[in-house]
């Protein structure tokens, strides 16, 4: 993260920051949640994500015990959507892996 925050100062004159804040895929409730999380960061570039895509469906916060429960939950949701008529090829699961979750190193 430091390399992103310090990037503009690596140049003389200082690099201009151009914020890409319009989102074409997500809906307004999802971006409202993302903006809330972004606003809690102690160090950040200020931005307010926005979209023209409206939705009454709000994101859900789901608590699970571990990665296995997380995977099980996601699979159950995908299969439930399929049972309700949503084709598997019309569903996607996106996730971000944490660099601190590297299990290859032993402690």
Secondary structure, 3 states (H helix, E strand, C coil): CHHHHHHHHHCCCCCCCCCCCECCCCCHHHHHHHHHHHHCCCCCCCCCCECCCCCCCCCCCCCCCCHHHHHHHHHHHHHHHHHCCCCHHHCCCCCCCCHHHCCCCCC
